[in-house]
Amino acid sequence: MSMKFFIHTTGCKANQWDSYVMKNKLRDAGLALSSLLHADFIIINACTVTGGAERDIRRFINRCRRMNKTGKIILAGCHSQAYPGSTFGADIILGQNEKFNVEKFLEKKGCFVEGRGEFSLEGIPAITGGLQEGKTRFFFKIQDGCDKFCSYCIVPYARGIPRSRPAGEVLEFLRDLKEKGIKEVVLTGIEISAYHDSVTGSGLKGLLRTLENHETPERIRLSSIDPLYIDNDFIDIVASSKKITKSLHIPLQSGSDRILALMKRNYTQAYIRKILERLNRKIPDIGIGMDVIAGFPTEDEKAFEETCRFLESIDIYYLHVFPFSARAETEASLMEGSVTESAKKQRVHELKGLDTKKRQAFYQRFMGADVLIIPEGKLYKGLYMRGYTDNYIPVHIPCEKTLENKLVKVTITGMDDGLVMGIVKGEM
C-alpha cells in the first residue's frame, strides 16, 4: 500500500501554485493524496505575512496532532524560510528551495532550511493533477520574489529577489492548459509587475501583448499589481485585450501620504486617484479591489480618517482589510507609536463595513445584466454553484454539474442572503 499525504495551503495565490507543484512531485514519487485523518505525511505550505497567519499555523498543527497522532508534519515555505527557528513542533522544516524536493525529505527529521541566498524558480510539472483545489481557475506562477522592502513586509526575506519564467516556457504551459480544457488562468507571482523575460528582455506588458495572439485559456486574470506599474500603456493593454479580465487587485495599504511614506510605498493619494480615474474611464465596469492595512505605527485618528474619506470617495469594488502586524526583522517592527489592539480592531471593523457597502453598490450596478461565468464544482447552501464574471463578481446559479468549467451566459437577478444570484441563459 502506498504512503499517503495531505497538503494544507495558507496565504497567497503563489502558494497555491507551489502546493500544486509539491503535490505532483509526491504523486510522481508514488504517494497518494488523502484526507488529513489518514495521511502519513501532513505538509503545511505556510504563509507568514501576518501574525494571524502565524497563529493559523500553530492552531492547524495542534489540530493535526489531535486528529492524526502518527502523521509526520512537514512545515514548508515562507514561514520556514523567514523564521526557521519557529517550528511549532513540526517534524520537518523546509524552506523555499527544499519544498520543491519535498519527496527527498520524507524519511528525515529536523530543519533543512538553507540560508537566504539566491532562490531558484521551480520547474513546471506536467499537467497531471488537473485543476487546483477543485476550482475552474488555474493559478500559474510566472514570477517569484520581491526587492522593494516595504517597511512592514517580511516577503523579500521569505521569497528572495525577483526571478521570472522565460516567456517561451509560459506560452508552452498556457497552451497545455488550454488543451486540457482549462478556461481561466490566473497569472500569479509575488510581484508580477517585476516580471522580466531573461531571453528577450521583455517585461509583463510585453508578455501580455504576446499572450493576446497565442494559444491560451479564454480568460487570463492578473493577481495583485503594483500601482506604480499601472501607466497608460498598461491600461491600454488591459482595455483592448479580448483575454485579460477586467478586474485588478491593487495593494494600496493606506490613504494617508504620511503613512505611505513610512511604509516605503513610493506613491501618494493623488497618484492613486489619478490611476483609478484613468482605469474607470478606459475600462468601464472594471472591478478594482484594494488591500488596506489598519493601525500602522503612528497612524492616529487623523491619518485613519484620511484613509476612510479617500476610500469612500473612489470608484472601486472591494477592500481586503488587515490589522497591522509587526513582523520581526522588518523596519516597522522597530517603529515607535504603536496603535493599541483595540483601536486596530475598531478600525478593521469600520473598514470592513466600508468594504460591504462598496461590494453592495458594485453588485447593484449589474442587476439585470447578462454576464459570462465559469461555474465551479463546489456546492453552496446545498443548492447553488458559483462562477465569476469578467470583473470578478461571484454569481450563484442553481447547481447543474454539466455546467462545471463551461463558459455560461447568466442574467444577474438579485441578492439572496448576501449572495449574488443569477439564472442561466445558455452555454457559449
C-alpha positions in Angstrom: 0.0 0.0 0.0 1.4 3.4 -1.0 2.1 6.1 1.6 -0.4 8.9 1.8 0.0 12.7 2.0 -2.2 15.7 2.7 -1.3 19.4 1.8 -2.7 22.4 3.6 -2.0 25.7 1.9 -2.3 29.2 3.5 -1.7 32.7 2.1 -1.4 34.0 -1.5 -2.2 32.5 -4.9 1.5 31.9 -5.5 1.4 29.4 -2.6 -1.5 27.6 -4.3 0.8 27.0 -7.3 3.7 25.9 -5.1 1.4 23.4 -3.4 0.3 22.1 -6.9 4.0 21.5 -7.8 4.6 19.7 -4.5 1.5 17.6 -4.9 2.7 16.4 -8.4 6.2 15.7 -7.0 4.8 13.5 -4.3 2.5 11.7 -6.7 5.4 11.1 -9.1 7.3 9.6 -6.1 4.4 7.1 -5.6 2.5 8.7 -2.8 -1.3 9.1 -2.9 -3.3 12.2 -1.9 -5.6 11.5 1.1 -7.5 13.2 3.9 -5.8 14.7 6.9 -7.1 11.9 9.0 -5.4 9.1 7.1 -2.2 10.9 5.9 1.3 9.5 6.7 2.7 13.0 5.8 0.9 16.3 6.5 2.5 19.2 4.6 1.7 22.7 5.6 2.7 25.3 2.9 2.6 28.2 5.2 2.2 32.0 4.8 4.0 34.3 7.3 2.8 37.7 6.1 0.9 38.5 9.3 0.8 37.4 13.0 -2.7 36.0 12.2 -1.1 33.7 9.6 1.3 32.5 12.2 -1.5 31.8 14.7 -3.3 29.8 12.0 -0.2 27.6 11.6 0.0 26.9 15.3 -3.7 26.1 15.5 -3.6 23.9 12.5 -0.6 21.9 13.7 -2.4 21.4 17.1 -5.4 20.2 15.2 -3.3 17.8 13.2 -1.8 16.3 16.3 -5.3 15.7 17.8 -6.8 14.2 14.6 -3.8 12.2 13.3 -1.3 11.1 16.1 1.0 9.2 13.8 1.3 11.5 10.7 4.6 13.3 10.2 4.2 17.0 10.0 6.2 19.0 7.4 6.2 22.8 7.7 7.3 24.3 4.4 7.6 27.6 2.5 7.6 31.3 3.5 7.2 30.9 7.3 10.0 28.3 7.5 12.3 30.4 5.3 11.8 33.7 7.2 11.6 32.1 10.7 13.3 28.7 10.6 13.5 28.5 14.4 9.7 28.9 14.8 8.6 25.3 14.1 5.5 24.9 16.3 6.6 21.3 16.9 6.6 20.2 13.2 8.8 17.2 12.4 10.5 18.5 9.2 11.1 22.2 8.3 11.7 23.0 4.7 12.4 26.4 3.1 11.7 27.8 -0.4 14.2 25.7 -2.3 13.7 22.5 -0.3 9.9 22.3 -0.5 10.1 21.6 -4.2 12.1 18.5 -3.4 9.8 17.5 -0.5 9.9 13.8 -1.6 13.6 13.6 -0.6 13.0 14.7 3.0 10.1 12.3 4.0 12.3 9.9 6.0 14.3 12.7 7.7 13.6 14.8 10.7 14.7 18.3 11.7 15.3 21.7 10.0 16.7 21.8 6.4 16.3 25.4 5.6 19.1 26.9 3.5 20.3 30.4 4.3 19.0 33.4 2.4 21.0 33.0 -0.7 19.5 33.0 -4.2 16.4 31.0 -4.5 15.6 29.1 -7.7 12.4 29.2 -9.7 11.0 25.7 -9.7 10.4 23.8 -12.9 6.9 23.3 -14.3 5.4 19.9 -13.8 3.3 18.1 -16.4 -0.4 18.8 -16.0 -1.3 15.6 -14.4 -3.2 16.8 -11.3 -5.9 18.7 -13.2 -7.3 21.8 -11.6 -6.1 23.1 -8.3 -8.4 22.5 -5.3 -11.4 21.7 -7.5 -11.6 25.3 -8.9 -12.1 26.3 -12.5 -9.4 29.0 -12.2 -5.9 27.6 -12.5 -3.2 29.6 -10.6 0.1 29.7 -12.6 3.1 31.4 -11.0 5.1 33.3 -13.7 7.3 35.2 -11.2 8.6 34.9 -7.7 10.4 37.2 -5.2 10.4 41.0 -4.4 13.1 43.5 -3.6 11.0 46.5 -2.7 11.5 46.1 1.1 8.4 47.9 2.2 8.9 48.7 5.9 6.2 46.3 7.2 6.9 43.4 4.9 8.8 40.1 5.5 8.2 38.8 2.0 11.6 39.7 0.5 13.2 37.7 3.3 10.8 34.8 2.8 10.8 34.8 -1.0 14.1 36.3 -2.1 14.9 38.6 -5.1 12.7 38.7 -8.2 13.1 36.0 -10.8 10.8 35.1 -13.7 10.0 32.2 -16.1 11.1 32.6 -19.7 8.2 33.7 -21.9 8.6 30.6 -24.0 8.0 28.4 -21.0 5.0 30.5 -20.0 3.5 30.3 -23.5 4.0 26.5 -23.7 2.4 25.9 -20.4 -0.6 28.1 -21.2 -1.1 26.2 -24.5 -1.1 22.9 -22.5 -3.7 24.4 -20.1 -5.9 25.2 -23.0 -5.6 21.7 -24.4 -6.5 20.3 -21.0 -9.8 22.3 -21.1 -8.8 25.0 -18.6 -11.0 28.1 -19.3 -9.3 30.6 -16.9 -5.8 31.0 -15.7 -4.6 33.5 -13.0 -1.1 34.7 -13.6 0.4 34.9 -10.2 3.7 35.9 -8.6 4.9 37.8 -5.5 5.4 41.0 -7.6 4.2 40.2 -11.2 5.0 43.8 -12.3 8.7 42.8 -11.8 8.3 40.0 -14.5 11.3 40.0 -16.8 12.0 37.5 -19.6 15.8 37.0 -19.5 15.8 35.7 -23.1 14.1 38.7 -24.8 14.3 41.3 -22.1 10.6 41.8 -22.3 8.6 42.8 -19.2 5.0 42.0 -18.1 3.5 44.3 -20.7 5.4 42.5 -23.5 4.3 39.2 -22.2 0.6 40.3 -22.1 0.8 41.6 -25.7 2.3 38.2 -26.8 -0.5 36.2 -25.0 -3.2 38.0 -27.0 -2.2 36.1 -30.1 -1.2 32.9 -28.6 -3.0 29.7 -27.7 -4.1 30.2 -24.1 -7.2 29.7 -21.9 -10.0 32.0 -22.8 -9.6 34.1 -19.7 -6.4 35.5 -18.3 -6.7 37.1 -14.8 -3.9 39.0 -13.2 -3.0 38.7 -9.5 -2.1 41.8 -7.3 -0.4 44.5 -9.4 1.9 47.3 -8.0 0.1 50.7 -8.5 3.4 52.2 -9.8 3.2 49.8 -12.8 -0.2 51.0 -13.8 0.6 53.6 -16.5 -1.3 54.5 -19.7 0.4 51.7 -21.7 -0.7 49.1 -19.2 -4.2 50.4 -19.0 -4.4 50.3 -22.8 -3.3 46.7 -22.9 -5.9 45.6 -20.5 -8.6 47.8 -22.1 -8.0 46.4 -25.6 -7.5 42.8 -24.6 -10.0 40.1 -25.5 -8.5 37.7 -22.9 -7.3 39.8 -19.9 -10.2 40.0 -17.4 -11.5 43.5 -16.4 -10.5 43.1 -12.8 -7.4 44.3 -10.9 -6.2 44.0 -7.3 -4.1 46.9 -6.1 -2.2 46.9 -2.8 -2.9 50.4 -1.7 -2.2 49.9 2.1 -3.1 53.4 3.2 -4.8 56.6 2.0 -2.6 58.8 4.1 0.5 60.2 2.4 2.4 60.4 5.7 1.7 56.7 6.5 2.5 55.7 2.9 5.9 57.3 3.2 6.6 55.5 6.5 5.6 52.2 4.8 8.0 53.0 1.9 5.2 52.9 -0.6 6.5 55.3 -3.2 3.3 56.9 -4.3 0.7 59.4 -3.0 -3.1 59.5 -2.6 -3.2 61.9 -5.6 -1.3 59.4 -7.8 -3.7 56.6 -6.8 -6.8 58.8 -7.5 -5.4 59.6 -11.0 -4.8 56.0 -12.0 -8.2 55.0 -10.7 -9.8 57.7 -12.8 -7.9 56.5 -15.9 -8.8 52.9 -15.2 -12.5 53.6 -14.8 -12.6 55.9 -17.8 -10.8 53.5 -20.1 -12.3 50.2 -18.8 -16.0 50.8 -17.9 -17.3 48.4 -15.2 -13.8 47.3 -14.2 -13.8 45.6 -10.8 -11.0 47.1 -8.7 -10.0 45.6 -5.3 -7.5 47.1 -2.8 -5.5 46.0 0.2 -5.6 48.2 3.3 -3.6 47.9 6.5 -5.2 49.4 9.6 -3.2 50.5 12.6 0.3 51.0 11.2 2.7 52.6 13.7 1.8 56.4 14.3 -1.5 56.0 12.4 -3.5 58.5 14.5 -7.2 59.2 14.1 -6.4 61.9 11.6 -4.5 59.6 9.3 -7.1 56.9 9.6 -9.9 59.3 8.8 -7.9 60.5 5.8 -7.8 56.9 4.6 -11.5 56.3 5.2 -12.5 59.5 3.4 -10.3 58.6 0.4 -11.7 55.1 0.1 -15.3 56.4 0.3 -14.6 58.8 -2.5 -13.1 56.5 -5.1 -14.8 54.2 -7.6 -13.7 50.7 -6.5 -15.4 47.3 -6.0 -14.0 45.9 -2.7 -11.4 46.1 0.1 -9.2 43.4 1.7 -8.5 44.7 5.2 -5.7 43.7 7.5 -4.7 44.9 11.0 -1.1 45.9 11.1 1.0 43.0 12.3 4.7 43.6 13.3 6.9 41.1 11.7 10.3 40.5 13.3 13.3 41.8 11.2 11.2 44.4 9.4 11.7 48.2 9.9 8.2 48.7 11.0 8.6 46.2 13.9 11.1 48.7 15.5 9.0 51.8 14.9 7.6 53.8 17.9 4.0 55.0 18.1 2.3 51.6 18.1 -1.5 51.5 17.8 -3.4 49.7 20.5 -5.0 46.3 19.6 -8.5 47.6 20.5 -8.0 50.6 18.1 -6.8 48.3 15.4 -9.8 46.1 15.9 -12.2 49.0 15.7 -10.5 50.4 12.5 -10.7 47.0 10.8 -14.4 46.8 11.7 -15.0 50.2 10.2 -13.1 49.4 7.0 -14.9 46.0 6.7 -18.2 47.9 6.9 -17.0 50.2 4.1 -16.0 47.1 2.1 -19.5 45.7 2.5 -21.0 49.0 1.3 -18.7 49.1 -1.7 -19.5 45.5 -2.7 -23.2 46.0 -2.4 -23.1 49.2 -4.5 -21.0 47.4 -7.2 -23.4 44.4 -7.3 -26.4 46.8 -7.7 -24.9 48.2 -10.8 -25.2 44.9 -12.6 -28.7 43.8 -11.5 -30.5 42.6 -14.7 -27.3 42.4 -16.7 -26.2 39.4 -18.8 -22.8 38.2 -17.9 -20.5 35.2 -18.6 -19.3 33.0 -15.7 -17.4 29.7 -15.5 -19.2 27.7 -12.8 -17.1 25.8 -10.2 -17.9 22.4 -8.7 -18.2 23.4 -5.1 -21.8 23.5 -3.6 -23.2 26.5 -1.7 -26.1 26.0 0.7 -26.6 22.6 -0.8 -28.3 24.2 -3.8 -26.0 26.5 -5.8 -22.8 26.6 -7.8 -20.7 29.7 -8.3 -18.8 31.3 -11.1 -17.0 34.6 -11.5 -17.8 37.3 -14.0 -15.1 39.0 -16.1 -14.9 41.8 -13.4 -14.9 39.3 -10.5 -18.5 39.2 -9.3 -19.3 35.8 -7.8 -22.6 34.8 -9.3 -24.6 31.8 -7.9 -26.8 29.7 -10.0 -28.9 26.5 -9.3 -26.5 23.5 -9.3 -26.2 21.7 -12.6 -23.0 19.6 -12.7 -22.9 19.6 -16.5 -22.2 23.3 -16.5 -19.0 23.0 -14.4 -16.0 24.5 -16.2 -18.1 25.7 -19.1 -18.5 29.3 -20.2 -22.1 30.1 -19.3 -24.3 33.1 -20.1 -26.2 34.2 -16.9 -28.6 37.0 -16.1 -28.0 38.6 -12.6 -31.4 38.6 -10.9 -30.8 39.9 -7.4 -29.3 39.1 -3.9 -30.3 36.3 -1.6 -28.8 36.4 1.9 -25.7 38.1 0.7 -25.2 36.0 -2.4 -25.4 37.4 -5.9 -27.9 35.2 -7.8 -28.4 34.5 -11.5 -30.4 32.4 -13.9 -28.7 30.5 -16.8 -29.5 31.7 -20.3 -27.3 29.1 -22.0 -23.8 27.8 -22.8 -21.5 29.9 -25.0 
